[in-house]
Amino acid sequence: MKLNEEERQIMVNLEYEKAQSFLAQAERIAAMDLWDVVANRLYYSIFHAVSALLIKDGHKVNTHKGTLVMFGQNYVKTGIFPTDASKLYVNSR
């Protein structure tokens, strides 16, 4: 199913809001020294931010692994994101 521009923007906004929510959760949980939960929340924050980017650019996103692959192919290998900056997401899975 193809999204029209309005639907695409709604999906991008939802993914971005999730990313921000998980980041805020990580910050609150860090105060409790629950570092495994912080790592989980940070991973999901990055996942949803990357999903928003992929959707914005018209890429189909289905799975976590697919999102990793699409991010690598479309943003890291093309030089949009430097390899060292992308390692946090790519190596967190």
Buried (B, 14 or more C-beta within 10 A) or exposed (E): EEBEEEEBEEBBEBBBEBBEBBBEBBEEBBEEEBEEBBEBBBBBBBBBBBBBBBBBEEBEBEEBEEBBEBBBEBBBEEEEBEEEEBEEBBEBE
